[in-house]
């Protein structure tokens, strides 16, 4: 029952066969970095794959050697909603990422130089394909569950469509079946911010020994704005002034300005997130639209899905609002799928999917008991 | 009844007495550029002042010598909701603007150089004070109505508080009694975009013979995002692709990207909006909070108002939502003020206050008949 205190360790698997991408391009070889938690049972029936969101990575649970907790550590671990005493949890960094999987900061074997802007555009489908190769490598015939929030939830949907027999449960949290025009517009402003930074050098900033910190910080500030709810920003910051009174200049005056600027700078400097990765991830989000190959009919797209679904949304999430989850639920019900849906009361906006919330945790735990039964049936 | 086809002509009035500003600074002298429409009646009882929003100017009605229609031409003119056959309408460019009133592009008399970033920070109170001087200059004892949308609506509120006996009617459209933390955060991201443009030169871009076009375009793109509703963007652009299919690159792919980029570039180049003005206007918005001087109690702030009020909001406006107008209405009702309120059904978001809408026009016209009666009573 006591939590493991050993630091998590990442593993890298190298795939030396080319990956055919949705764009028509090819990735000649690639590495996937991943972490695992818990033990794979004898017949490999208790494996869960967790898919990360835009700025996430493979370190989802526990504490790494730098003392950094995983991004979903509140919900995944021994005794937690996804109980690693029971499940074997896998999380990999997406291709195109900057945390160890092959991406823009990797060496292009064809040129011997860093990929930078030459790294091919990725899609959810490409990610799912690479994760499926990881599944085979790990000797897992079928995931007992796929779990993801936001962009991760989109990957879960893509998995359910592309490899219907490879997952038993699909847990789709704070996601949408495709981006709205407004979502795309926010991404485009963020991309413009990065690409118009003079330090961007058309994506070849590493070769120029620099990074487009200003543009990346701006993009992140804007991202944060869409992750938080208006109400929560009001509760958290209100109109509180840093110095207690108006300064009548263009310095940081309101607490909310200070917070956003800090978040932007942390992301661009301390976290050293790669700008090309940010661009790639937003583009994959824009492109995600599984219905587009099925006459723009999401019900048809999900007709081949075999998994049981849990869909979760949060009331104050205006990035991917509950209405967007309703679209997914409706399309699943059109197919008489086994679907549970929970709309969680929260003031935390899109960020809610990462934060403590008793109702959310209860829903998650309860559903995972169902998943555990399905794992045990196989495990017996 | 036939519409005037002569181009509108702007006038400039120069005030050679210093203006004491809320910041404690002083503007040694200033010009206000303004346009007027219709005729002032014998006892000057039919005068209406219109206050513009962030990027607006004094050209509110008719068509100027460049053929450009005024920004509220749909609602102000002969036979229109604000009927210039009946009313004498005045609109001035705010101080700190870049369309002819003294602002950052003007010459600082103390240095003989362009003000640029040395132009003092403006507040709604300062604007109202300067507009009150214009009122005196025009020989108008009392405006029969003050009218404004968005930032213009905030100025109307400030007028009602600062010069209660100088207006009979206050028409406050798509406004808020103060910005929320989220509103401030959007402004801050826009300011960062401008100030981190290398062509900004700490605001001295005119001296460097350049303009921070990229940053200004980004700020405007972001502004547009908050003016439009998610629904309207969906209806207008959806996920439509410019080239009909995905390009798998970082060019302009979706129609919504194309639209936003066009709007941003138009604002920064063709319209040649001054970046320092943009910064000043957003700051004045952030600072607007009349309740702050009344123990954060809007009811107390509005206790001294004597005007009759019309407050209008639009259902899909998420920049200044109907709830923000409710705050104003509630504070007025706390004071037993004469207040009418209309919540207009619209998909157009914040922009709705500028666009054709039968219900909105009906409300506006009806209310203006009340205003006309009050003008006539005096006029008789």
Interface residues (C-beta under 8 A of the other chain):
Chain A: X23 X24 X25 X120 X121 X178 X179 X180 X181 X182 X184 X185 X186 X188 X189 X191 X192 X193 X195 X196 X197 X198 X214 X215 X217 X218 X221 X222 X225 X228 X230 X233 X234 X236 X237 X238 X239 X246 X248 X249 X250 X253 X254 X256 X257 X260 X261 X264 X279 X283 X286 X287 X289
Chain B: X23 X24 X25 X120 X121 X178 X179 X180 X181 X182 X184 X185 X186 X188 X189 X191 X192 X193 X195 X196 X197 X198 X214 X215 X217 X218 X221 X222 X225 X228 X230 X233 X234 X236 X237 X238 X239 X246 X248 X249 X250 X253 X254 X255 X256 X257 X260 X261 X264 X279 X283 X286 X287 X289
